[in-house]
Amino acid sequence: MITVAGSVETKLSAEKAFAFLSEFENTSKWDPGTPVMDKITPGPVAVGHKYHAEAEFRGKRQKLIYEVIELTGSHIKLRGENKTVVSFDSIDVSPNGAGSVVKYTAEFSIKGPAKIIQPLLKPLFMQLRDPALKGLRDTLNSLAAA
């Protein structure tokens, strides 16, 4: 498994940050590596809700279907899958003064014959981290300033 994790501090309150991030369709607003994230299931976010994602990886668009598998007042975990990868994405938000700290963890497990080269793919997955964290911080801070 390849784990990509990081955290950002933001001026946005924990409640508002989690409200925005738990609506996973907002991912395309802050993650440049995920230009498409569409909600499939109608209504407020809940366990079992599904999303259609298109992520950029190695110059190609990878389509995944995500499903919310855990949801509390400050934590959401989703499972994404396509024919080549299974992904678990977790977002945890905690208060930090008037703002918040957001921890994002993505775990990737390669499927099929490509699984043998999984260790070689880690640097490519790690390249996705910093642009996503910067987008996350900048987007949340812009919401705090609005």
Backbone as JSON Lines, residues from 0, in Angstrom:
{"i":0,"aa":"M","n":[0.84,-1.18,0.0],"ca":[0.0,0.0,0.0],"c":[0.88,1.24,0.0]}
{"i":1,"aa":"I","n":[0.46,2.24,-0.73],"ca":[1.15,3.52,-0.79],"c":[0.32,4.52,0.0]}
{"i":2,"aa":"T","n":[0.94,5.17,0.99],"ca":[0.24,6.15,1.8],"c":[0.79,7.54,1.53]}
{"i":3,"aa":"V","n":[-0.12,8.46,1.24],"ca":[0.22,9.86,1.03],"c":[-0.59,10.65,2.07]}
{"i":4,"aa":"A","n":[0.1,11.37,2.93],"ca":[-0.61,12.07,4.01],"c":[0.02,13.44,4.25]}
{"i":5,"aa":"G","n":[-0.78,14.31,4.82],"ca":[-0.3,15.62,5.18],"c":[-1.38,16.39,5.9]}
{"i":6,"aa":"S","n":[-1.0,17.5,6.49],"ca":[-1.99,18.33,7.17],"c":[-1.71,19.8,6.89]}
{"i":7,"aa":"V","n":[-2.78,20.58,7.02],"ca":[-2.68,22.02,6.82],"c":[-3.41,22.72,7.95]}
{"i":8,"aa":"E","n":[-2.92,23.9,8.29],"ca":[-3.62,24.77,9.23],"c":[-4.37,25.8,8.41]}
{"i":9,"aa":"T","n":[-5.57,26.12,8.86],"ca":[-6.39,27.09,8.15],"c":[-7.07,28.02,9.13]}
{"i":10,"aa":"K","n":[-7.45,29.2,8.64],"ca":[-8.17,30.17,9.46],"c":[-9.65,29.84,9.55]}
{"i":11,"aa":"L","n":[-10.12,28.91,8.71],"ca":[-11.54,28.54,8.71],"c":[-11.83,27.66,9.92]}
{"i":12,"aa":"S","n":[-12.96,27.9,10.57],"ca":[-13.31,27.11,11.75],"c":[-13.41,25.64,11.39]}
{"i":13,"aa":"A","n":[-13.22,24.78,12.38],"ca":[-13.28,23.34,12.15],"c":[-14.66,22.94,11.62]}
{"i":14,"aa":"E","n":[-15.71,23.53,12.17],"ca":[-17.07,23.2,11.73],"c":[-17.27,23.54,10.26]}
{"i":15,"aa":"K","n":[-16.86,24.73,9.86],"ca":[-17.05,25.15,8.46],"c":[-16.12,24.38,7.52]}
{"i":16,"aa":"A","n":[-14.89,24.12,7.97],"ca":[-13.95,23.37,7.14],"c":[-14.49,21.96,6.89]}
{"i":17,"aa":"F","n":[-14.99,21.32,7.93],"ca":[-15.49,19.96,7.74],"c":[-16.77,19.95,6.89]}
{"i":18,"aa":"A","n":[-17.61,20.94,7.08],"ca":[-18.83,21.01,6.27],"c":[-18.47,21.09,4.79]}
{"i":19,"aa":"F","n":[-17.47,21.89,4.45],"ca":[-17.04,22.03,3.06],"c":[-16.38,20.74,2.55]}
{"i":20,"aa":"L","n":[-15.47,20.17,3.33],"ca":[-14.71,19.01,2.88],"c":[-15.53,17.72,2.86]}
{"i":21,"aa":"S","n":[-16.5,17.61,3.75],"ca":[-17.31,16.39,3.77],"c":[-18.23,16.32,2.55]}
{"i":22,"aa":"E","n":[-18.48,17.45,1.92],"ca":[-19.17,17.45,0.63],"c":[-18.08,17.17,-0.4]}
{"i":23,"aa":"F","n":[-17.8,15.88,-0.59],"ca":[-16.63,15.44,-1.35],"c":[-16.62,15.95,-2.79]}
{"i":24,"aa":"E","n":[-17.79,16.36,-3.29],"ca":[-17.83,16.94,-4.64],"c":[-17.03,18.23,-4.72]}
{"i":25,"aa":"N","n":[-16.7,18.83,-3.56],"ca":[-15.87,20.03,-3.53],"c":[-14.39,19.74,-3.79]}
{"i":26,"aa":"T","n":[-14.0,18.47,-3.83],"ca":[-12.6,18.1,-4.02],"c":[-12.0,18.76,-5.26]}
{"i":27,"aa":"S","n":[-12.76,18.82,-6.34],"ca":[-12.22,19.41,-7.58],"c":[-11.96,20.91,-7.45]}
{"i":28,"aa":"K","n":[-12.49,21.54,-6.41],"ca":[-12.25,22.97,-6.18],"c":[-10.88,23.22,-5.56]}
{"i":29,"aa":"W","n":[-10.31,22.2,-4.9],"ca":[-9.03,22.42,-4.22],"c":[-7.92,21.46,-4.65]}
{"i":30,"aa":"D","n":[-8.25,20.32,-5.25],"ca":[-7.23,19.36,-5.63],"c":[-6.99,19.39,-7.14]}
{"i":31,"aa":"P","n":[-5.86,19.96,-7.58],"ca":[-5.61,20.04,-9.02],"c":[-5.47,18.67,-9.68]}
{"i":32,"aa":"G","n":[-5.21,17.63,-8.9],"ca":[-5.08,16.28,-9.44],"c":[-6.41,15.58,-9.65]}
{"i":33,"aa":"T","n":[-7.5,16.23,-9.21],"ca":[-8.83,15.65,-9.35],"c":[-9.76,16.69,-9.98]}
{"i":34,"aa":"P","n":[-9.69,16.85,-11.3],"ca":[-10.49,17.89,-11.94],"c":[-12.0,17.6,-11.99]}
{"i":35,"aa":"V","n":[-12.38,16.33,-11.78],"ca":[-13.8,15.98,-11.81],"c":[-14.15,15.2,-10.55]}
{"i":36,"aa":"M","n":[-15.17,15.67,-9.84],"ca":[-15.72,14.94,-8.7],"c":[-17.21,15.27,-8.68]}
{"i":37,"aa":"D","n":[-18.01,14.32,-9.11],"ca":[-19.45,14.52,-9.19],"c":[-20.16,13.61,-8.19]}
{"i":38,"aa":"K","n":[-21.11,14.18,-7.5],"ca":[-21.92,13.42,-6.56],"c":[-22.94,12.6,-7.34]}
{"i":39,"aa":"I","n":[-22.99,11.32,-7.07],"ca":[-23.94,10.43,-7.73],"c":[-25.22,10.3,-6.9]}
{"i":40,"aa":"T","n":[-25.05,10.18,-5.58],"ca":[-26.18,9.98,-4.68],"c":[-26.75,11.32,-4.25]}
{"i":41,"aa":"P","n":[-28.06,11.54,-4.4],"ca":[-28.65,12.82,-4.0],"c":[-28.77,12.94,-2.48]}
{"i":42,"aa":"G","n":[-28.96,14.19,-2.03],"ca":[-29.2,14.46,-0.62],"c":[-27.93,14.77,0.15]}
{"i":43,"aa":"P","n":[-28.09,15.07,1.45],"ca":[-26.94,15.37,2.29],"c":[-25.99,14.17,2.39]}
{"i":44,"aa":"V","n":[-24.72,14.46,2.54],"ca":[-23.72,13.39,2.6],"c":[-24.04,12.42,3.74]}
{"i":45,"aa":"A","n":[-23.87,11.14,3.45],"ca":[-24.13,10.08,4.44],"c":[-23.33,8.85,4.04]}
{"i":46,"aa":"V","n":[-23.15,7.95,4.98],"ca":[-22.5,6.68,4.67],"c":[-23.28,6.01,3.54]}
{"i":47,"aa":"G","n":[-22.54,5.51,2.55],"ca":[-23.16,4.87,1.4],"c":[-23.25,5.77,0.17]}
{"i":48,"aa":"H","n":[-23.09,7.08,0.36],"ca":[-23.15,7.99,-0.79],"c":[-21.98,7.73,-1.73]}
{"i":49,"aa":"K","n":[-22.26,7.91,-3.02],"ca":[-21.25,7.63,-4.04],"c":[-20.93,8.86,-4.88]}
{"i":50,"aa":"Y","n":[-19.69,8.85,-5.4],"ca":[-19.16,9.93,-6.22],"c":[-18.42,9.36,-7.41]}
{"i":51,"aa":"H","n":[-18.5,10.07,-8.53],"ca":[-17.72,9.74,-9.73],"c":[-16.55,10.71,-9.76]}
{"i":52,"aa":"A","n":[-15.34,10.16,-9.82],"ca":[-14.13,10.99,-9.86],"c":[-13.34,10.71,-11.12]}
{"i":53,"aa":"E","n":[-12.65,11.75,-11.57],"ca":[-11.65,11.6,-12.61],"c":[-10.39,12.27,-12.1]}
{"i":54,"aa":"A","n":[-9.37,11.45,-11.89],"ca":[-8.1,11.93,-11.34],"c":[-7.03,11.88,-12.42]}
{"i":55,"aa":"E","n":[-6.16,12.88,-12.42],"ca":[-5.03,12.92,-13.35],"c":[-3.87,12.15,-12.71]}
{"i":56,"aa":"F","n":[-3.37,11.16,-13.43],"ca":[-2.22,10.4,-12.93],"c":[-1.39,9.95,-14.12]}
{"i":57,"aa":"R","n":[-0.12,10.36,-14.14],"ca":[0.81,10.02,-15.2],"c":[0.28,10.44,-16.57]}
{"i":58,"aa":"G","n":[-0.35,11.63,-16.61],"ca":[-0.82,12.19,-17.86],"c":[-2.12,11.6,-18.39]}
{"i":59,"aa":"K","n":[-2.76,10.73,-17.61],"ca":[-4.01,10.12,-18.04],"c":[-5.09,10.36,-16.99]}
{"i":60,"aa":"R","n":[-6.32,10.42,-17.46],"ca":[-7.46,10.52,-16.55],"c":[-7.87,9.13,-16.1]}
{"i":61,"aa":"Q","n":[-7.92,8.96,-14.8],"ca":[-8.34,7.7,-14.2],"c":[-9.71,7.91,-13.58]}
{"i":62,"aa":"K","n":[-10.69,7.12,-13.99],"ca":[-12.03,7.22,-13.42],"c":[-12.13,6.28,-12.22]}
{"i":63,"aa":"L","n":[-12.71,6.8,-11.15],"ca":[-12.94,6.01,-9.94],"c":[-14.36,6.26,-9.43]}
{"i":64,"aa":"I","n":[-14.91,5.29,-8.75],"ca":[-16.16,5.47,-8.03],"c":[-15.81,5.43,-6.55]}
{"i":65,"aa":"Y","n":[-16.15,6.49,-5.83],"ca":[-15.92,6.58,-4.39],"c":[-17.22,6.35,-3.64]}
{"i":66,"aa":"E","n":[-17.09,5.77,-2.45],"ca":[-18.23,5.58,-1.57],"c":[-17.85,6.0,-0.16]}
{"i":67,"aa":"V","n":[-18.71,6.75,0.5],"ca":[-18.48,7.13,1.89],"c":[-18.65,5.88,2.75]}
{"i":68,"aa":"I","n":[-17.61,5.54,3.52],"ca":[-17.68,4.35,4.37],"c":[-17.66,4.69,5.86]}
{"i":69,"aa":"E","n":[-17.24,5.9,6.22],"ca":[-17.28,6.36,7.61],"c":[-17.61,7.84,7.61]}
{"i":70,"aa":"L","n":[-18.41,8.27,8.58],"ca":[-18.75,9.68,8.68],"c":[-19.12,10.01,10.12]}
{"i":71,"aa":"T","n":[-18.39,10.96,10.71],"ca":[-18.72,11.5,12.03],"c":[-18.71,13.02,11.89]}
{"i":72,"aa":"G","n":[-18.77,13.73,12.99],"ca":[-18.81,15.19,12.96],"c":[-17.52,15.85,12.52]}
{"i":73,"aa":"S","n":[-16.41,15.1,12.51],"ca":[-15.13,15.69,12.12],"c":[-14.27,14.73,11.29]}
{"i":74,"aa":"H","n":[-14.84,13.63,10.84],"ca":[-14.09,12.61,10.11],"c":[-14.94,12.03,8.99]}
{"i":75,"aa":"I","n":[-14.33,11.88,7.82],"ca":[-14.97,11.19,6.71],"c":[-13.92,10.29,6.06]}
{"i":76,"aa":"K","n":[-14.35,9.1,5.69],"ca":[-13.48,8.16,4.99],"c":[-14.25,7.61,3.8]}
{"i":77,"aa":"L","n":[-13.58,7.59,2.66],"ca":[-14.18,7.09,1.43],"c":[-13.31,6.01,0.83]}
{"i":78,"aa":"R","n":[-13.95,5.1,0.13],"ca":[-13.25,4.05,-0.6],"c":[-13.5,4.28,-2.07]}
{"i":79,"aa":"G","n":[-12.41,4.41,-2.84],"ca":[-12.51,4.59,-4.27],"c":[-11.92,3.39,-4.99]}
{"i":80,"aa":"E","n":[-12.47,3.07,-6.17],"ca":[-11.95,1.91,-6.88],"c":[-12.18,2.04,-8.38]}
{"i":81,"aa":"N","n":[-11.23,1.51,-9.12],"ca":[-11.39,1.26,-10.55],"c":[-10.69,-0.07,-10.84]}
{"i":82,"aa":"K","n":[-10.43,-0.37,-12.1],"ca":[-9.87,-1.68,-12.43],"c":[-8.41,-1.85,-12.01]}
{"i":83,"aa":"T","n":[-7.71,-0.75,-11.7],"ca":[-6.29,-0.86,-11.37],"c":[-5.91,-0.46,-9.95]}
{"i":84,"aa":"V","n":[-6.8,0.21,-9.22],"ca":[-6.43,0.7,-7.9],"c":[-7.63,0.73,-6.95]}
{"i":85,"aa":"V","n":[-7.33,0.54,-5.66],"ca":[-8.29,0.79,-4.59],"c":[-7.69,1.91,-3.75]}
{"i":86,"aa":"S","n":[-8.5,2.92,-3.45],"ca":[-8.03,4.07,-2.69],"c":[-8.91,4.29,-1.47]}
{"i":87,"aa":"F","n":[-8.3,4.59,-0.35],"ca":[-9.02,5.01,0.85],"c":[-8.57,6.42,1.17]}
{"i":88,"aa":"D","n":[-9.51,7.36,1.17],"ca":[-9.23,8.76,1.47],"c":[-9.91,9.13,2.78]}
{"i":89,"aa":"S","n":[-9.12,9.69,3.7],"ca":[-9.65,10.1,5.0],"c":[-9.36,11.57,5.23]}
{"i":90,"aa":"I","n":[-10.35,12.26,5.76],"ca":[-10.2,13.66,6.13],"c":[-10.61,13.79,7.59]}
{"i":91,"aa":"D","n":[-9.72,14.37,8.39],"ca":[-9.99,14.63,9.8],"c":[-9.76,16.1,10.08]}
{"i":92,"aa":"V","n":[-10.72,16.74,10.72],"ca":[-10.63,18.16,11.01],"c":[-10.71,18.36,12.53]}
{"i":93,"aa":"S","n":[-9.78,19.14,13.06],"ca":[-9.8,19.44,14.5],"c":[-9.63,20.95,14.7]}
{"i":94,"aa":"P","n":[-10.23,21.47,15.79],"ca":[-10.1,22.9,16.07],"c":[-8.65,23.28,16.36]}
{"i":95,"aa":"N","n":[-8.32,24.51,16.0],"ca":[-7.0,25.07,16.28],"c":[-7.19,26.56,16.51]}
{"i":96,"aa":"G","n":[-7.44,26.94,17.76],"ca":[-7.79,28.33,18.04],"c":[-9.1,28.65,17.35]}
{"i":97,"aa":"A","n":[-9.14,29.77,16.61],"ca":[-10.35,30.14,15.86],"c":[-10.42,29.39,14.54]}
{"i":98,"aa":"G","n":[-9.33,28.75,14.15],"ca":[-9.27,28.03,12.88],"c":[-9.32,26.52,13.07]}
{"i":99,"aa":"S","n":[-8.61,25.83,12.19],"ca":[-8.63,24.37,12.26],"c":[-7.38,23.77,11.64]}
{"i":100,"aa":"V","n":[-7.18,22.5,11.94],"ca":[-6.14,21.7,11.3],"c":[-6.86,20.58,10.55]}
{"i":101,"aa":"V","n":[-6.49,20.42,9.29],"ca":[-7.09,19.4,8.45],"c":[-6.0,18.38,8.11]}
{"i":102,"aa":"K","n":[-6.27,17.12,8.43],"ca":[-5.36,16.03,8.08],"c":[-6.0,15.23,6.96]}
{"i":103,"aa":"Y","n":[-5.26,15.05,5.87],"ca":[-5.75,14.28,4.72],"c":[-4.82,13.1,4.52]}
{"i":104,"aa":"T","n":[-5.4,11.92,4.42],"ca":[-4.62,10.71,4.18],"c":[-5.24,9.96,3.02]}
{"i":105,"aa":"A","n":[-4.42,9.58,2.06],"ca":[-4.86,8.75,0.93],"c":[-3.99,7.51,0.89]}
{"i":106,"aa":"E","n":[-4.63,6.36,0.86],"ca":[-3.92,5.09,0.79],"c":[-4.3,4.4,-0.5]}
{"i":107,"aa":"F","n":[-3.3,3.99,-1.26],"ca":[-3.53,3.39,-2.57],"c":[-2.98,1.97,-2.59]}
{"i":108,"aa":"S","n":[-3.77,1.07,-3.13],"ca":[-3.34,-0.31,-3.32],"c":[-3.57,-0.67,-4.78]}
{"i":109,"aa":"I","n":[-2.47,-1.0,-5.46],"ca":[-2.53,-1.33,-6.88],"c":[-3.08,-2.75,-7.04]}
{"i":110,"aa":"K","n":[-3.94,-2.92,-8.04],"ca":[-4.54,-4.23,-8.3],"c":[-3.92,-4.86,-9.55]}
{"i":111,"aa":"G","n":[-4.09,-6.16,-9.66],"ca":[-3.69,-6.87,-10.87],"c":[-2.18,-7.0,-11.03]}
{"i":112,"aa":"P","n":[-1.74,-7.25,-12.26],"ca":[-0.32,-7.48,-12.52],"c":[0.58,-6.3,-12.15]}
{"i":113,"aa":"A","n":[0.04,-5.09,-12.22],"ca":[0.85,-3.89,-11.89],"c":[1.21,-3.83,-10.41]}
{"i":114,"aa":"K","n":[0.56,-4.65,-9.59],"ca":[0.84,-4.64,-8.14],"c":[2.33,-4.88,-7.87]}
{"i":115,"aa":"I","n":[2.99,-5.62,-8.72],"ca":[4.4,-5.93,-8.52],"c":[5.28,-4.67,-8.57]}
{"i":116,"aa":"I","n":[4.84,-3.65,-9.29],"ca":[5.63,-2.41,-9.38],"c":[5.13,-1.33,-8.41]}
{"i":117,"aa":"Q","n":[4.23,-1.7,-7.5],"ca":[3.68,-0.73,-6.56],"c":[4.76,0.08,-5.85]}
{"i":118,"aa":"P","n":[5.84,-0.54,-5.33],"ca":[6.87,0.27,-4.66],"c":[7.51,1.33,-5.58]}
{"i":119,"aa":"L","n":[7.59,1.04,-6.86],"ca":[8.17,1.99,-7.8],"c":[7.25,3.17,-8.09]}
{"i":120,"aa":"L","n":[5.95,2.99,-7.82],"ca":[4.97,4.04,-8.1],"c":[4.85,5.06,-6.97]}
{"i":121,"aa":"K","n":[5.38,4.74,-5.79],"ca":[5.23,5.64,-4.65],"c":[5.69,7.07,-4.94]}
{"i":122,"aa":"P","n":[6.86,7.27,-5.56],"ca":[7.26,8.67,-5.84],"c":[6.26,9.42,-6.72]}
{"i":123,"aa":"L","n":[5.61,8.72,-7.65],"ca":[4.62,9.37,-8.51],"c":[3.39,9.79,-7.7]}
{"i":124,"aa":"F","n":[2.98,8.94,-6.77],"ca":[1.84,9.3,-5.91],"c":[2.23,10.44,-4.97]}
{"i":125,"aa":"M","n":[3.46,10.45,-4.48],"ca":[3.91,11.5,-3.57],"c":[3.93,12.86,-4.25]}
{"i":126,"aa":"Q","n":[4.11,12.9,-5.58],"ca":[4.1,14.17,-6.31],"c":[2.73,14.83,-6.28]}
{"i":127,"aa":"L","n":[1.69,14.07,-6.0],"ca":[0.34,14.62,-5.94],"c":[0.08,15.37,-4.63]}
{"i":128,"aa":"R","n":[0.87,15.06,-3.61],"ca":[0.63,15.55,-2.26],"c":[0.7,17.06,-2.11]}
{"i":129,"aa":"D","n":[1.84,17.66,-2.44],"ca":[2.03,19.08,-2.15],"c":[1.07,20.0,-2.91]}
{"i":130,"aa":"P","n":[0.8,19.77,-4.2],"ca":[-0.2,20.62,-4.86],"c":[-1.59,20.49,-4.24]}
{"i":131,"aa":"A","n":[-1.94,19.28,-3.81],"ca":[-3.24,19.08,-3.16],"c":[-3.31,19.8,-1.82]}
{"i":132,"aa":"L","n":[-2.26,19.69,-1.02],"ca":[-2.26,20.36,0.29],"c":[-2.27,21.88,0.14]}
{"i":133,"aa":"K","n":[-1.52,22.4,-0.85],"ca":[-1.53,23.84,-1.09],"c":[-2.93,24.29,-1.5]}
{"i":134,"aa":"G","n":[-3.55,23.55,-2.41],"ca":[-4.91,23.89,-2.84],"c":[-5.9,23.82,-1.69]}
{"i":135,"aa":"L","n":[-5.74,22.83,-0.84],"ca":[-6.61,22.67,0.32],"c":[-6.49,23.87,1.25]}
{"i":136,"aa":"R","n":[-5.26,24.23,1.62],"ca":[-5.03,25.36,2.52],"c":[-5.54,26.67,1.92]}
{"i":137,"aa":"D","n":[-5.19,26.92,0.65],"ca":[-5.57,28.17,0.01],"c":[-7.08,28.3,-0.13]}
{"i":138,"aa":"T","n":[-7.75,27.21,-0.49],"ca":[-9.2,27.24,-0.66],"c":[-9.91,27.48,0.68]}
{"i":139,"aa":"L","n":[-9.48,26.77,1.72],"ca":[-10.11,26.95,3.03],"c":[-9.87,28.35,3.57]}
{"i":140,"aa":"N","n":[-8.65,28.87,3.38],"ca":[-8.37,30.23,3.84],"c":[-9.18,31.27,3.06]}
{"i":141,"aa":"S","n":[-9.42,31.03,1.78],"ca":[-10.23,31.97,1.01],"c":[-11.69,31.92,1.49]}
{"i":142,"aa":"L","n":[-12.16,30.75,1.9],"ca":[-13.51,30.67,2.47],"c":[-13.58,31.4,3.81]}
{"i":143,"aa":"A","n":[-12.51,31.36,4.57],"ca":[-12.47,32.06,5.87],"c":[-12.5,33.57,5.67]}
{"i":144,"aa":"A","n":[-11.89,34.04,4.57],"ca":[-11.82,35.48,4.31],"c":[-13.1,36.03,3.69]}
{"i":145,"aa":"A","n":[-13.95,35.14,3.19],"ca":[-15.18,35.58,2.5],"c":[-16.23,36.06,3.47]}
